[in-house]
Amino acid sequence: MNEDQRIDVCANCLHCVADENNEQVCAINYDTHARKCRAFAPKHDDIAERYAKSLVADSISTPLTWVGITLIAFAVFCVILAGFENAVGNVWDNPFVWAMIATGVLGIVVAAILRNALRLRRNSISQELRKELEVEARQKALPRLLTRNAIKDFLTQRGLSPEPIDGNDGFNFTSHDTYYRLLYDGERDLTIRYGCELEENDAKIAQKIINTYDGDVFGAFRKVYEFTKDGEVKYALMCEIDFFAEYVDYFERAFPRYLHSVELAVNNLFVSLNRCNREEQNEDNSRGDIYNPEYRLIPRILQGVKTDHLLPDALVDEEWIRREIQTRCSSNECKEEWDSFKINRVNKFGDYKLIIYQFPEPKVAPEAKYGAVLLNTNTLDSNYYTLEMSVEDKWYYGGVSEDRHLNYGEAESADLDHFIEWIFSNDKQIEASTDYNKG
């Protein structure tokens, strides 16, 4: 196959497109007229033409056969006529000769008429099939418009148990045991919303957290607002996100992403809210002598090492750290608890040193059972992680960074080996952070 032939073949392929230079290229392999192409797909016009020709070929096979026989018979007759002309005499006076001539001429006329009729029929079939294929292609290419039923079917398939909202085209649904609402205006505007009532104190804390984050977390808009119910002022928390979807395929792609954004915003708010409440409870119960060394003193020691105010050996001086902690305790009970403090292990991993501190046994959230320092011995950069107690006998991975108490999510158990494995994992993601520096 030469270059011209390859160009002609590619021009009749569905995958043939024009590049920025308006040259003919293949959308499959981005090559120009590949010598061996296994992805050739004829265009609709070419499919219709080939299909029409196959139908025409079947329809004209029999009549053309008879026409051919007629022409052959006429040729044989002419030969015989020429051979016997001298012997028979004047053959033109014989009626049989004229009958044969008439038959041959009639066969030629019939063949010509048949060919013309079949050509018209072939063109008619091509146009008819071309229209059908074009209609079919347009129907396949046209995206389905988003409707209330399409939304309901999608939510049902995902197991979200949609329930209709009175007077609205939206639905209430449940995701991870949490109730959400999907509002739909019947055209293309959609809103995923989560809302719940808050106590006055929680509302104040939540408002502070939202203001700290400028009202935006992972694309979801959050707010706390007041409303009156039964003559009393109430407070409600709202997390919602707006998006647009006109077609079903885009809605099915976009919905999981936007729902995840709202779920993250809700989760972060409540983790932060619970954290603030726990810290206030700790201060009220005079447990600050346990909390402050775990989340404030150790990070300050790390900062002192980083800025050369302390030697790195201070991080492994158990007696010195215990003495620094106990001198800051306001009660003898807490001093006695800190007697159990010890450095559980110090391991070296290349340029890194892992130091595990074992703190007094936690009594309230979020006191830590273990603290871990991962120190780069060359740069003196470090990360500080904690395995801390939570409510309902649960444990969480935490840490401290830039005067913020970080939450990395729930831990499987209080097992130290699991804690160390998690420290060296690459999938640590902060789920919430709270300003713990309250003076």
Residue, then its C-alpha position, 0 to 999 in steps of 0.5 A: m500500500n503506497e502513501d496515497q492509498r493509506i491516506d485514502v483508507c484513513a480518510n474513510c475511518l471514524h478515528c481520522v481527525a485533524d491536528e492543529n496543522n489541519e493534517q490528517v492523523c489517527a485519534i488512536n495512535y496519533d500517527t499519520h497513516a500507519r502502515k499496519c492499522r488494527a483499529f480501522a473503523p469505516k465511517h457511517d457513509d462507508i458502512a451504508e454504501r457497503y451494506a447497500k451494495s451487498l443488497v444490490a449484489d444479491s438482487i441483481s445476481t439472477p437477472l444478470t445471469w440470464v442477461g449474460i446467457t442471452l448475450i452469449a447465445f447471441a454471440v454463438f448465433c453470430v458465429i454460426l451465422a457467419g460459418f453457414e452463410n455461404a452454404v445455406g444461401n441467403v440466411w437473412d430470409n430465415p425467420f429463425v435468424w431474425a428471432m435470435i437477433a431480436t432475442g439478443v437485442l432484447g437482452i441488451v435492452v433489458a440489461a441496460i434498463l435493469r442496471n439503471a433501475l438497480r443503480l437508482r435502487r442502490n442510491s435510494i438504499s444508501q440514502e435511507l441507511r445513511k439517515e438511519l445511521e445518522v439518527e442513531a449516532r445523534q441519539k447515542a451522542l446526546p447526553r441524557l437530561l437530569t431528571r428527578n427520577a434519574i436522581k432517585d435511581f442513582l441514589t437508590q443504586r448507591g444504597l443511600s435510601p432516598e426519601p422524597i421531600d414534600g414540595n421539592d424535587g429533592f430527597n433526604f438520604t443517609s450516608h454513613d449513618t448521617y442524614y443529608r438532604l439533596l435539593y434540586d430545582g428541577e433544572r440544574d441547580l443542586t445543593i447537598r446539605y447537612g444540618c443539626e441543632l447545637e447547644e449554645n456553648d457548642a454553637k459559640i465554639a463552632q462559630k469560632i472554628i468556622n471563622t478560623y477556617d474562613g467558612d470554607v473547608f474542602g469546598a463546603f460552605r459552613k455556617v451557624y445561625e440562630f432561629t426561634k423555636d417555641g419562643e426560644v432562641k435555638y442554634a443550628l449548624m449548616c454544612e452545604i455545597d452547591f453545584f450544577a448538573e444538567y446531564v445525568d452522566y455529569f451528575e453521576r460523576a460529580f455527586p460522590r465528590y461533592l458529598h465527600s466534601v460535605e462529609l469531610a466538613v461535617n466530620n472536621l467540625f465535630v472532631s474540632l468541636n469535641r476536641c475543644n469541649r474535651e480541652e475545656q473539660n480537662e482544664d476544669n478538672s485540673r488535668g492541665d498538668i498532664y495535658n500541657p507537658e504532653y502537648r506543649l512542653i515536648p514541642r517546645i523542647l523540640q523547638g529548642v533543639k531545632t534553634d540550637h538552644l538545647l542539645p539533641d541529647a536533651l530529648v533522651d535525658e529521661e531524668w531531666i525531662r521528668r524534672e522539667i515536667q514536675t517543676r511545672c505541676s501545680s499538685n502533688e498528685c500530678k507530680e506522682e503520676w509523672d513519676s511513671f514517665k519513661i523513655n520506652r525506646v530509642n531506635k535509629f533508622g538511617d538519618y532518623k532517630l525515633i524516640i518513644y515517650q511513655f506518659p502516665e496512664p491516660k484518665v480523660a480525653p485527650e491525654a496521651k499514652y505515648g508520644a513519639v519524636l521522629l528526628n532527622t539527626n542531620t537537619l534537626d527537623s522533627n515530627y511529634y506524634t501522640l497516641e491519645m485517649s478518646v471517648e467510648d474507649k477509643w484511641y486516636y492518632g494525634g500530634v502537634s504542629e505550629d501551636r495546633h493540636l492535630n487529629y489523624g483519625e482513629a487508631e486500631s488500638a493502644d498497641l505501641d507496635h501499631f503506633i510505630e507502624w503508623i508513624f512510618s506509613n505514608d498515608k497520614q492525613i490530617e482530619a482536623s486541627t484545633d488551636y490548643n494554645k489558650g494562654 
